[in-house]
Amino acid sequence: MYSVLVKDLTWILRAQKVLDHRDKVYEQLAKYLQLRNVIERLQEAKPSELYMQVDLGCNFFVDTVVSDTSRIYVALGYGFFLELTLAEALKFIDRKSNLLTELSDSLTKDSMNIKAHIHMLLEGLRELQGLQNFPETPHH
């Protein structure tokens, strides 16, 4: 019985890790979509200069002027940045967004499979214990 409970707990923890990973993917996707909106606004407005604030870290902002708004630095990941034209940046964002969407869909499917496995294990425990009704868990 103890080994079954440990196995159930590992499935629950695994499901939580998958959901946490999916949430991080959603956060990344939201950042890329926000960047896309900013780039599209820049393309529409075509400003010669852009006044903005830059976060130097720990929410310490400084005022700055961007003299060339035709190019942008995009974070590729792992601390790497690449200077791109606005059109190139939009293409990159579209590709990255598609990959992140596929990853989030895959993580959602994995989470559903794990939850189904947990439910099956709980049903097996219920049968072993001879319980008639098992309390329903809220669906998220």
Secondary structure, 3 states (H helix, E strand, C coil): CHHHHHHHHHHHHHHHHHHHHHHHHHHHHHHHHHHHHHHHHHHHHCCCCEEEEEECCCCCEEEEEECCCCEEEEEEECCEEEEEEHHHHHHHHHHHHHHHHHHHHHHHHHHHHHHHHHHHHHHHHHHHHCCCCCCCCCCC
